[in-house]
Amino acid sequence: MVLKIDNLKKYYEVAANALFGGGDKKVVKANETLSFEARESETLAIVGESGCGKSTFAKVLMGLETATEGSITLDGRDIGSIAIEDRDTMTVADIQMVFQNPFDTLNPSMTVGRQIMRALEIFKIGNNDAERRERMLVLLDLVKLPRAFADRMPRQLSGGQKQRVGIARAFAGDARIVVADEPVSALDVSVQAAVTDLLMEIQREHKTTLLFISHDLSIVRYLADRVMVMYLGHVVELGSTDQVFSPPYHPYTEALLSAVPIADTSVQKKHIVLEGDIPSAMNPPSGCPFQTRCGWKSKVAGGLCEKEVPPLRILAERPSDQMPPVRRRIGKHGTSHQNRGRITKRAPRHWGARITGKAKLSSPK
């Protein structure tokens, strides 16, 4: 295990009147009790709507923000409360990021080669400029860019080429963990597959842990080993890609999957439209965070959805010794149900449901 997140919380205090800075302070709960683990060479995809807390978590992990509560453990060291300027060089090199917009992440006044060499200087790699330049050329080879690009300016590169430079810079210090925050969303569709394949190839070669933040569930299903679904700062579902993409679904996951287009026109699929906007993290709803948009709320007796935040419960055993079990936020009432041979005990698809007994994987039929 390379990375362990335990009950991580990130809150921001803001003025009630943001324009004039007056009024009582209010708290924005960007991340709420995040807990998960990531292993060497694993790709963990983090998905959810804008505002669910994905990028905030990335900032805390990178050290751009510090955690309000909880811990982030990297190789046995708690780094959650250490800002990036106070982290040692090895820790900074171990956790790197590939940003969403390659057009804004490169210095327009520096050559490509100089920008990569600057990263090597910060990571204290190489004894002199000659050694760092040789390492820089090797990194250009790694991301499949001609060595002549070392003398080019960022304005002379396409979007895909700029993102390859960003990937080279992220791997300059042999990063243990790379956070890819929507790394291909700003690129042309024709370039997205090439950059994604490159990222996966380098990850396999270097045995890097990749945290892939994305809205595109098609790409997530293609490259991820596990998927974590977030909503309003909470983890609502976590498991292997096959488990999360197969029934039974959390109702929010079900809505996200219903929006994924299918190339086969003969397949009919119900498109689930969530009513209303995602609630404000400054004033989240009571009880279940999803209850204001959940179609199953009316089927739960006693107004349970408005009173309790359902805990994460294990719904299926781990598919292998190296893979954690699948977890979903559910409650306790349940019905026995067969779902394509994958999970033999399922709960109704709403958070207020309760499940009795322990679900387990069975062989596909």
TASUL-V841386 format. One record per helix or strand. SS is the DSSP state (a for helix, b for strand). FROM is the first residue (numbers start at 0). LEN is the number of residues. Records with the same first field share a line. If there is no record, write none. Layout:
SS: FROM-LEN + FROM-LEN
//
This chain:
b: 2-15 + 21-17 + 42-5 + 68-6 + 76-2 + 94-4 + 110-1 + 152-1 + 176-5 + 208-6 + 225-6 + 233-7 + 311-5 + 325-4 + 330-2 + 334-5 + 342-4 + 353-1 + 360-1
a: 53-9 + 83-3 + 88-6 + 111-11 + 128-14 + 146-5 + 153-3 + 158-12 + 188-18 + 216-7 + 240-4 + 250-8 + 296-3 + 300-6
//
